[in-house]
Amino acid sequence: MDFPAPLLVTVSGFWEELFKLANVRLLHSSAFHPQTDGQSEVTNRIIVMYLRCLAGDRPRSWLQWLPWAEFCYNTSFQSALRATPFEVVYGRPPPPLVSYIPGSAKVAAVDRQLRDRDVFLAEIRDRLQLAQDVMKDHQD
């Protein structure tokens, strides 16, 4: 049985063909020039805001808290989506985080990690709410 010769396709050619067949207009951008549509700029601004709130007084440990910033972003209601990003991807609400009861862990490191997590999440939510209020005032 003869198989057709494989096509040599560039990565950009792959995406162009895939989007064309899906009847989606592909807008090219790069990390340095993300201007494709308004939503990209808005998303980038939100991520920058999250990182500023996150790393403001933790410049050396921001990487440790990055997954929690991602969690906050993915579980925040977005009016454009009328849902959270988590719900859009998984089709269900995100699982709730259970508040930690100090002293209930048998391992001291677990106790410290969960206590720090709860303090951090409360702090970051307050900062994000303040940043959102400031952004809203600038838009109004």
LOKOLGU-287759 format. One record per residue: x, y, z of N, C-alpha, C in turn. Coordinates in nm, 2 decimals, decimal comma. Example, Ala and Ser with C-alpha at 12.3 -4.5 7.8 and 13.67 -1.06 7.14 Angstrom:
<sites>
+--------+--------+--------+--------+--------+--------+--------+--------+--------+
|   n.c1 |   n.c2 |   n.c3 |  ca.c1 |  ca.c2 |  ca.c3 |   c.c1 |   c.c2 |   c.c3 |
+--------+--------+--------+--------+--------+--------+--------+--------+--------+
|   1,32 |  -0,57 |   0,78 |   1,23 |  -0,45 |   0,78 |   1,32 |  -0,33 |   0,78 |
|   1,28 |  -0,22 |   0,71 |   1,37 |  -0,11 |   0,71 |   1,29 |   0,00 |   0,79 |
+--------+--------+--------+--------+--------+--------+--------+--------+--------+
</sites>
This chain:
<sites>
+--------+--------+--------+--------+--------+--------+--------+--------+--------+
|   n.c1 |   n.c2 |   n.c3 |  ca.c1 |  ca.c2 |  ca.c3 |   c.c1 |   c.c2 |   c.c3 |
+--------+--------+--------+--------+--------+--------+--------+--------+--------+
|   0,08 |  -0,12 |   0,00 |   0,00 |   0,00 |   0,00 |   0,09 |   0,12 |   0,00 |
|   0,06 |   0,22 |  -0,09 |   0,14 |   0,34 |  -0,10 |   0,07 |   0,45 |  -0,01 |
|   0,16 |   0,51 |   0,07 |   0,11 |   0,62 |   0,16 |   0,16 |   0,75 |   0,09 |
|   0,08 |   0,86 |   0,10 |   0,13 |   0,98 |   0,04 |   0,25 |   1,03 |   0,11 |
|   0,33 |   1,11 |   0,04 |   0,45 |   1,16 |   0,10 |   0,41 |   1,26 |   0,21 |
|   0,48 |   1,27 |   0,32 |   0,44 |   1,36 |   0,43 |   0,46 |   1,50 |   0,38 |
|   0,37 |   1,59 |   0,42 |   0,39 |   1,73 |   0,38 |   0,47 |   1,80 |   0,48 |
|   0,56 |   1,88 |   0,44 |   0,64 |   1,96 |   0,53 |   0,57 |   2,09 |   0,55 |
|   0,52 |   2,11 |   0,67 |   0,44 |   2,23 |   0,70 |   0,51 |   2,30 |   0,82 |
|   0,51 |   2,44 |   0,80 |   0,56 |   2,52 |   0,91 |   0,46 |   2,52 |   1,02 |
|   0,50 |   2,56 |   1,14 |   0,41 |   2,58 |   1,25 |   0,30 |   2,68 |   1,21 |
|   0,34 |   2,79 |   1,16 |   0,24 |   2,90 |   1,12 |   0,15 |   2,85 |   1,01 |
|   0,20 |   2,77 |   0,92 |   0,12 |   2,71 |   0,82 |   0,01 |   2,61 |   0,88 |
|   0,05 |   2,54 |   0,97 |  -0,04 |   2,45 |   1,04 |  -0,15 |   2,53 |   1,10 |
|  -0,12 |   2,63 |   1,18 |  -0,23 |   2,71 |   1,25 |  -0,32 |   2,78 |   1,15 |
|  -0,26 |   2,83 |   1,04 |  -0,34 |   2,90 |   0,94 |  -0,44 |   2,80 |   0,88 |
|  -0,39 |   2,68 |   0,84 |  -0,48 |   2,59 |   0,78 |  -0,59 |   2,54 |   0,88 |
|  -0,55 |   2,52 |   1,01 |  -0,65 |   2,47 |   1,11 |  -0,75 |   2,58 |   1,13 |
|  -0,72 |   2,70 |   1,14 |  -0,81 |   2,81 |   1,17 |  -0,90 |   2,83 |   1,04 |
|  -0,84 |   2,82 |   0,93 |  -0,92 |   2,83 |   0,80 |  -1,03 |   2,73 |   0,80 |
|  -1,00 |   2,60 |   0,83 |  -1,09 |   2,50 |   0,82 |  -1,20 |   2,51 |   0,93 |
|  -1,16 |   2,58 |   1,04 |  -1,26 |   2,60 |   1,15 |  -1,34 |   2,73 |   1,13 |
|  -1,31 |   2,80 |   1,02 |  -1,38 |   2,92 |   0,98 |  -1,36 |   3,03 |   1,09 |
|  -1,23 |   3,04 |   1,14 |  -1,20 |   3,13 |   1,24 |  -1,09 |   3,22 |   1,19 |
|  -1,10 |   3,35 |   1,21 |  -1,00 |   3,44 |   1,16 |  -0,89 |   3,45 |   1,26 |
|  -0,77 |   3,41 |   1,21 |  -0,65 |   3,40 |   1,29 |  -0,58 |   3,54 |   1,28 |
|  -0,55 |   3,60 |   1,40 |  -0,48 |   3,72 |   1,41 |  -0,34 |   3,69 |   1,47 |
|  -0,24 |   3,72 |   1,40 |  -0,10 |   3,69 |   1,44 |  -0,06 |   3,80 |   1,54 |
|   0,02 |   3,76 |   1,64 |   0,08 |   3,85 |   1,73 |   0,21 |   3,78 |   1,78 |
|   0,27 |   3,86 |   1,87 |   0,39 |   3,80 |   1,93 |   0,39 |   3,85 |   2,08 |
|   0,49 |   3,80 |   2,16 |   0,49 |   3,84 |   2,30 |   0,53 |   3,98 |   2,31 |
|   0,60 |   4,04 |   2,21 |   0,64 |   4,18 |   2,22 |   0,54 |   4,27 |   2,16 |
|   0,45 |   4,22 |   2,07 |   0,35 |   4,30 |   2,01 |   0,22 |   4,23 |   2,00 |
|   0,15 |   4,22 |   2,12 |   0,03 |   4,14 |   2,13 |  -0,10 |   4,21 |   2,08 |
|  -0,08 |   4,32 |   2,01 |  -0,20 |   4,39 |   1,96 |  -0,27 |   4,32 |   1,85 |
|  -0,37 |   4,24 |   1,89 |  -0,45 |   4,17 |   1,79 |  -0,60 |   4,20 |   1,80 |
|  -0,64 |   4,20 |   1,92 |  -0,78 |   4,25 |   1,95 |  -0,78 |   4,31 |   2,09 |
|  -0,89 |   4,37 |   2,12 |  -0,89 |   4,43 |   2,25 |  -0,88 |   4,34 |   2,37 |
|  -0,93 |   4,21 |   2,35 |  -0,93 |   4,12 |   2,46 |  -0,79 |   4,08 |   2,50 |
|  -0,70 |   4,07 |   2,41 |  -0,56 |   4,03 |   2,45 |  -0,50 |   4,13 |   2,54 |
|  -0,52 |   4,26 |   2,50 |  -0,47 |   4,37 |   2,59 |  -0,53 |   4,37 |   2,73 |
|  -0,66 |   4,35 |   2,73 |  -0,73 |   4,34 |   2,86 |  -0,68 |   4,23 |   2,94 |
|  -0,67 |   4,11 |   2,88 |  -0,62 |   3,99 |   2,96 |  -0,48 |   4,02 |   3,01 |
|  -0,39 |   4,08 |   2,92 |  -0,25 |   4,11 |   2,97 |  -0,25 |   4,21 |   3,08 |
|  -0,34 |   4,31 |   3,08 |  -0,35 |   4,40 |   3,19 |  -0,39 |   4,34 |   3,32 |
|  -0,49 |   4,25 |   3,31 |  -0,53 |   4,18 |   3,43 |  -0,42 |   4,09 |   3,49 |
|  -0,35 |   4,02 |   3,40 |  -0,24 |   3,94 |   3,45 |  -0,13 |   4,02 |   3,52 |
|  -0,10 |   4,14 |   3,46 |   0,00 |   4,23 |   3,52 |  -0,05 |   4,28 |   3,65 |
|  -0,18 |   4,31 |   3,66 |  -0,24 |   4,35 |   3,79 |  -0,22 |   4,24 |   3,89 |
|  -0,25 |   4,12 |   3,85 |  -0,24 |   4,01 |   3,95 |  -0,10 |   4,00 |   4,00 |
|   0,00 |   4,00 |   3,90 |   0,14 |   3,99 |   3,94 |   0,18 |   4,10 |   4,03 |
|   0,14 |   4,22 |   4,01 |   0,18 |   4,34 |   4,09 |   0,12 |   4,32 |   4,23 |
|  -0,01 |   4,28 |   4,24 |  -0,07 |   4,25 |   4,37 |   0,00 |   4,14 |   4,44 |
|   0,04 |   4,04 |   4,37 |   0,10 |   3,92 |   4,42 |   0,25 |   3,95 |   4,47 |
|   0,32 |   4,02 |   4,39 |   0,47 |   4,03 |   4,42 |   0,51 |   4,16 |   4,48 |
|   0,41 |   4,25 |   4,51 |   0,44 |   4,38 |   4,57 |   0,53 |   4,38 |   4,69 |
|   0,50 |   4,30 |   4,78 |   0,58 |   4,29 |   4,90 |   0,65 |   4,15 |   4,92 |
|   0,64 |   4,07 |   4,81 |   0,71 |   3,94 |   4,81 |   0,80 |   3,92 |   4,69 |
|   0,89 |   4,01 |   4,67 |   0,97 |   4,00 |   4,54 |   1,05 |   3,87 |   4,53 |
|   1,08 |   3,81 |   4,64 |   1,17 |   3,69 |   4,64 |   1,09 |   3,56 |   4,64 |
|   0,96 |   3,57 |   4,67 |   0,88 |   3,45 |   4,68 |   0,76 |   3,44 |   4,59 |
|   0,76 |   3,53 |   4,49 |   0,64 |   3,54 |   4,40 |   0,62 |   3,41 |   4,33 |
|   0,72 |   3,34 |   4,30 |   0,71 |   3,21 |   4,22 |   0,63 |   3,11 |   4,30 |
|   0,65 |   3,11 |   4,43 |   0,58 |   3,02 |   4,52 |   0,43 |   3,04 |   4,52 |
|   0,39 |   3,16 |   4,50 |   0,25 |   3,20 |   4,51 |   0,18 |   3,21 |   4,37 |
|   0,26 |   3,19 |   4,27 |   0,20 |   3,20 |   4,13 |   0,09 |   3,11 |   4,10 |
|   0,09 |   2,98 |   4,15 |  -0,02 |   2,89 |   4,12 |  -0,15 |   2,94 |   4,19 |
|  -0,14 |   3,01 |   4,30 |  -0,26 |   3,06 |   4,37 |  -0,31 |   3,18 |   4,30 |
|  -0,22 |   3,26 |   4,24 |  -0,27 |   3,37 |   4,16 |  -0,34 |   3,32 |   4,04 |
|  -0,29 |   3,21 |   3,98 |  -0,36 |   3,15 |   3,87 |  -0,50 |   3,10 |   3,91 |
|  -0,50 |   3,04 |   4,03 |  -0,63 |   2,99 |   4,08 |  -0,73 |   3,10 |   4,10 |
|  -0,68 |   3,21 |   4,16 |  -0,77 |   3,33 |   4,18 |  -0,82 |   3,38 |   4,04 |
|  -0,74 |   3,39 |   3,94 |  -0,78 |   3,44 |   3,81 |  -0,88 |   3,34 |   3,75 |
|  -0,85 |   3,21 |   3,75 |  -0,94 |   3,11 |   3,69 |  -1,07 |   3,09 |   3,76 |
|  -1,08 |   3,13 |   3,89 |  -1,21 |   3,12 |   3,96 |  -1,28 |   3,25 |   3,98 |
|  -1,23 |   3,35 |   3,92 |  -1,30 |   3,48 |   3,93 |  -1,40 |   3,50 |   3,81 |
|  -1,52 |   3,54 |   3,85 |  -1,63 |   3,56 |   3,75 |  -1,58 |   3,67 |   3,65 |
|  -1,61 |   3,65 |   3,52 |  -1,57 |   3,74 |   3,42 |  -1,70 |   3,78 |   3,34 |
|  -1,73 |   3,90 |   3,34 |  -1,86 |   3,95 |   3,28 |  -1,86 |   3,92 |   3,13 |
|  -1,75 |   3,92 |   3,06 |  -1,75 |   3,89 |   2,92 |  -1,78 |   3,75 |   2,90 |
|  -1,74 |   3,66 |   2,98 |  -1,77 |   3,52 |   2,97 |  -1,90 |   3,48 |   3,03 |
|  -1,95 |   3,56 |   3,13 |  -2,06 |   3,54 |   3,21 |  -2,04 |   3,41 |   3,29 |
|  -1,92 |   3,38 |   3,33 |  -1,88 |   3,26 |   3,40 |  -1,73 |   3,28 |   3,44 |
|  -1,68 |   3,18 |   3,51 |  -1,54 |   3,19 |   3,54 |  -1,46 |   3,11 |   3,43 |
|  -1,33 |   3,14 |   3,41 |  -1,26 |   3,06 |   3,31 |  -1,26 |   2,92 |   3,34 |
|  -1,26 |   2,88 |   3,47 |  -1,27 |   2,74 |   3,51 |  -1,39 |   2,67 |   3,46 |
|  -1,51 |   2,74 |   3,47 |  -1,63 |   2,69 |   3,42 |  -1,64 |   2,67 |   3,27 |
|  -1,58 |   2,77 |   3,20 |  -1,57 |   2,76 |   3,06 |  -1,49 |   2,64 |   3,01 |
|  -1,38 |   2,61 |   3,08 |  -1,30 |   2,50 |   3,03 |  -1,35 |   2,37 |   3,08 |
|  -1,40 |   2,36 |   3,20 |  -1,44 |   2,23 |   3,26 |  -1,59 |   2,20 |   3,26 |
|  -1,67 |   2,31 |   3,24 |  -1,81 |   2,29 |   3,23 |  -1,88 |   2,27 |   3,37 |
|  -1,81 |   2,31 |   3,47 |  -1,87 |   2,30 |   3,61 |  -1,80 |   2,41 |   3,69 |
|  -1,86 |   2,44 |   3,80 |  -1,80 |   2,54 |   3,89 |  -1,67 |   2,48 |   3,95 |
|  -1,58 |   2,57 |   3,99 |  -1,45 |   2,52 |   4,05 |  -1,48 |   2,46 |   4,19 |
|  -1,40 |   2,36 |   4,23 |  -1,42 |   2,31 |   4,36 |  -1,39 |   2,41 |   4,47 |
|  -1,47 |   2,41 |   4,58 |  -1,44 |   2,51 |   4,68 |  -1,32 |   2,47 |   4,76 |
|  -1,25 |   2,58 |   4,81 |  -1,13 |   2,55 |   4,89 |  -1,18 |   2,54 |   5,04 |
|  -1,15 |   2,44 |   5,11 |  -1,19 |   2,43 |   5,24 |  -1,09 |   2,51 |   5,33 |
|  -1,15 |   2,59 |   5,41 |  -1,07 |   2,67 |   5,51 |  -1,00 |   2,58 |   5,60 |
|  -0,88 |   2,61 |   5,63 |  -0,80 |   2,53 |   5,72 |  -0,82 |   2,57 |   5,86 |
|  -0,83 |   2,46 |   5,95 |  -0,85 |   2,49 |   6,09 |  -0,71 |   2,47 |   6,15 |
|  -0,65 |   2,58 |   6,20 |  -0,51 |   2,57 |   6,25 |  -0,50 |   2,46 |   6,36 |
|  -0,39 |   2,38 |   6,35 |  -0,37 |   2,28 |   6,44 |  -0,43 |   2,14 |   6,40 |
|  -0,50 |   2,13 |   6,30 |  -0,57 |   2,01 |   6,26 |  -0,48 |   1,92 |   6,18 |
|  -0,37 |   1,97 |   6,13 |  -0,27 |   1,88 |   6,06 |  -0,17 |   1,82 |   6,16 |
|  -0,13 |   1,70 |   6,13 |  -0,04 |   1,62 |   6,21 |   0,11 |   1,66 |   6,18 |
|   0,13 |   1,72 |   6,06 |   0,26 |   1,75 |   6,02 |   0,28 |   1,90 |   6,02 |
|   0,38 |   1,95 |   6,09 |   0,40 |   2,10 |   6,11 |   0,41 |   2,17 |   5,98 |
|   0,48 |   2,11 |   5,88 |   0,50 |   2,18 |   5,75 |   0,36 |   2,20 |   5,68 |
|   0,28 |   2,10 |   5,69 |   0,14 |   2,11 |   5,63 |   0,06 |   2,22 |   5,70 |
|   0,07 |   2,22 |   5,83 |   0,00 |   2,32 |   5,91 |   0,05 |   2,46 |   5,86 |
|   0,18 |   2,48 |   5,85 |   0,23 |   2,61 |   5,81 |   0,19 |   2,65 |   5,67 |
|   0,20 |   2,55 |   5,58 |   0,16 |   2,58 |   5,44 |   0,02 |   2,62 |   5,42 |
|  -0,07 |   2,55 |   5,49 |  -0,21 |   2,58 |   5,48 |  -0,25 |   2,71 |   5,55 |
|  -0,19 |   2,73 |   5,66 |  -0,21 |   2,86 |   5,73 |  -0,16 |   2,98 |   5,64 |
|  -0,04 |   2,96 |   5,58 |   0,01 |   3,07 |   5,49 |  -0,08 |   3,08 |   5,37 |
|  -0,13 |   2,97 |   5,32 |  -0,22 |   2,98 |   5,20 |  -0,34 |   3,06 |   5,23 |
|  -0,41 |   3,04 |   5,35 |  -0,53 |   3,11 |   5,38 |  -0,50 |   3,26 |   5,40 |
|  -0,39 |   3,29 |   5,47 |  -0,35 |   3,43 |   5,49 |  -0,33 |   3,50 |   5,35 |
|  -0,25 |   3,43 |   5,27 |  -0,22 |   3,48 |   5,14 |  -0,34 |   3,51 |   5,05 |
|  -0,43 |   3,41 |   5,05 |  -0,55 |   3,42 |   4,96 |  -0,64 |   3,53 |   5,01 |
|  -0,65 |   3,55 |   5,14 |  -0,74 |   3,66 |   5,19 |  -0,67 |   3,80 |   5,16 |
|  -0,54 |   3,80 |   5,17 |  -0,47 |   3,92 |   5,14 |  -0,48 |   3,96 |   4,99 |
|  -0,46 |   3,86 |   4,90 |  -0,45 |   3,88 |   4,76 |  -0,60 |   3,92 |   4,71 |
|  -0,70 |   3,86 |   4,77 |  -0,83 |   3,89 |   4,73 |  -0,87 |   4,04 |   4,76 |
|  -0,82 |   4,09 |   4,88 |  -0,84 |   4,23 |   4,92 |  -0,77 |   4,32 |   4,82 |
|  -0,64 |   4,29 |   4,79 |  -0,56 |   4,37 |   4,70 |  -0,63 |   4,37 |   4,56 |
|  -0,67 |   4,25 |   4,51 |  -0,73 |   4,25 |   4,38 |  -0,86 |   4,33 |   4,38 |
|  -0,94 |   4,32 |   4,48 |  -1,06 |   4,40 |   4,49 |  -1,03 |   4,55 |   4,48 |
|  -0,93 |   4,59 |   4,56 |  -0,89 |   4,73 |   4,55 |  -0,84 |   4,77 |   4,41 |
|  -0,76 |   4,69 |   4,35 |  -0,71 |   4,72 |   4,21 |  -0,83 |   4,72 |   4,12 |
|  -0,93 |   4,63 |   4,13 |  -1,04 |   4,64 |   4,04 |  -1,13 |   4,76 |   4,06 |
|  -1,14 |   4,80 |   4,19 |  -1,21 |   4,93 |   4,21 |  -1,15 |   5,05 |   4,15 |
|  -1,01 |   5,05 |   4,16 |  -0,94 |   5,16 |   4,10 |  -0,95 |   5,16 |   3,95 |
|  -0,94 |   5,04 |   3,89 |  -0,96 |   5,03 |   3,74 |  -1,10 |   5,07 |   3,70 |
|  -1,20 |   5,04 |   3,78 |  -1,34 |   5,07 |   3,75 |  -1,36 |   5,22 |   3,76 |
|  -1,30 |   5,29 |   3,86 |  -1,31 |   5,43 |   3,87 |  -1,25 |   5,50 |   3,75 |
|  -1,13 |   5,45 |   3,70 |  -1,07 |   5,51 |   3,58 |  -1,15 |   5,49 |   3,46 |
|  -1,23 |   5,38 |   3,45 |  -1,31 |   5,36 |   3,33 |  -1,44 |   5,44 |   3,33 |
|  -1,49 |   5,47 |   3,45 |  -1,62 |   5,54 |   3,46 |  -1,60 |   5,69 |   3,45 |
+--------+--------+--------+--------+--------+--------+--------+--------+--------+
</sites>
